């Protein structure tokens, strides 16, 4: 396979190697959206061994770690090496109203999908309003519902 030599690209690569101040894990690009009664986090992790993915929840902090290693054999001479390797990390503060006990994850086609359910207490609900004509004290009914 023939590759054209581009001196400007090579200069960018060399300068990037010397000027890159990143230490430690890289961030993984992600999307986060709500779909009904759960949130979905979709993180791009192409080329990752699913066995290297580690997901932890500590209180309200969700941590995703992954590792990508490039296999190189003896005598390998790189013509191009643009794919990042090493550790990847993403942390997300989940806040209140999340059911941390039922978080699930699935890896498919280079995308890690993490489903984060909303807790029952945080789901929208209808509150019935009683009136004096129903024989109930409307003020006390509202106070009871507001306390929950």
C-alpha positions in Angstrom: 0.0 0.0 0.0 1.5 3.3 -1.0 1.1 6.4 1.2 1.8 9.9 0.0 4.3 11.8 2.2 2.8 15.0 3.4 5.4 17.1 5.2 2.8 19.3 6.9 0.9 16.3 8.3 4.2 14.8 9.5 5.1 18.2 11.1 1.7 18.2 12.9 2.2 14.7 14.1 5.7 15.4 15.5 4.7 18.7 17.1 1.6 17.0 18.6 3.8 14.3 20.1 6.1 16.8 21.8 3.5 19.4 22.7 0.7 17.0 23.8 0.4 17.8 27.5 -2.3 15.2 28.2 -1.3 12.9 31.1 -3.3 9.9 32.0 -6.6 8.7 30.5 -8.3 10.4 27.5 -11.9 11.3 27.4 -14.3 9.3 25.3 -16.9 11.2 23.2 -20.4 10.6 24.4 -24.0 11.5 24.0 -26.5 11.6 26.9 -30.2 11.8 26.5 -33.5 11.0 28.4 -35.9 8.5 26.8 -39.0 8.2 28.9 -38.2 6.8 32.4 -34.5 6.3 31.8 -31.3 8.1 30.6 -29.1 6.6 27.9 -25.4 7.3 27.7 -23.8 6.3 24.4 -19.9 6.5 24.4 -17.7 5.9 21.4 -15.2 3.2 22.1 -14.2 1.7 18.8 -11.6 -1.1 18.9 -12.0 -1.6 22.7 -12.1 -5.1 24.1 -15.4 -5.2 26.0 -13.6 -7.1 28.7 -11.5 -4.1 29.4 -14.5 -1.8 30.1 -15.1 -1.2 33.8 -18.2 0.7 35.0 -18.5 1.7 38.7 -21.1 3.6 40.7 -19.9 5.2 43.9 -22.8 7.1 45.5 -24.0 9.4 42.6 -20.7 9.2 40.6 -20.7 7.0 37.5 -17.2 6.1 36.3 -16.4 4.4 33.0 -12.9 3.1 32.3 -11.7 1.3 29.2 -8.3 0.3 27.7 -7.3 0.1 24.0 -4.1 -1.7 23.2 -2.7 -1.9 19.7 -1.0 -5.2 18.9 2.4 -4.8 17.4 4.6 -7.7 16.3 8.3 -7.8 16.1 9.7 -5.9 13.2 6.5 -3.8 12.7 7.2 -0.5 11.0 4.3 2.0 11.2 3.3 3.8 8.1 0.4 5.7 9.8 -0.6 5.5 13.5 -3.5 7.9 14.1 -5.7 5.8 16.4 -5.4 6.6 20.1 -4.4 3.8 22.4 -4.2 3.6 26.2 -6.7 4.4 28.9 -10.0 6.1 28.5 -12.0 7.6 31.3 -15.4 9.3 31.7 -17.0 10.4 35.0 -20.5 11.6 35.4 -22.3 13.0 38.4 -25.7 11.4 38.3 -27.4 13.7 40.8 -30.6 12.7 42.6 -33.5 10.7 41.3 -31.4 7.9 39.7 -31.9 4.2 40.4 -28.2 3.3 40.7 -29.1 -0.3 41.5 -30.5 -1.0 38.1 -28.0 0.6 35.7 -27.2 -1.7 32.7 -24.6 -1.6 30.0 -24.2 -3.0 26.5 -21.3 -2.8 24.0 -22.1 -3.1 20.3 -20.3 -2.0 17.1 -17.8 0.2 19.0 -20.5 2.0 21.1 -20.9 1.5 24.8 -24.6 2.1 25.8 -25.3 2.6 29.5 -29.0 2.7 30.5 -29.6 4.7 33.7 -33.1 4.3 35.1 -34.9 7.2 36.8 -36.0 6.2 40.4 -39.7 5.7 41.1 -39.6 8.7 43.4 -38.3 11.0 40.7 -40.8 9.9 38.0 -43.6 12.3 37.1 -46.8 11.4 38.8 -50.4 12.7 39.0 -51.5 14.1 42.3 -55.2 14.0 43.0 -56.7 17.2 44.4 -59.6 16.7 46.8 -62.2 19.4 47.4 -64.4 20.3 50.4 -67.4 19.0 48.4 -65.8 15.5 48.5 -66.0 15.6 52.3 -62.2 15.9 52.6 -60.1 18.8 53.9 -58.4 19.9 50.6 -55.6 21.8 52.5 -54.6 18.7 54.5 -54.7 16.5 51.4 -52.3 18.8 49.5 -49.9 19.0 52.5 -49.7 15.2 52.6 -48.9 15.0 48.9 -46.3 17.8 49.0 -44.4 15.9 51.8 -43.8 12.9 49.6 
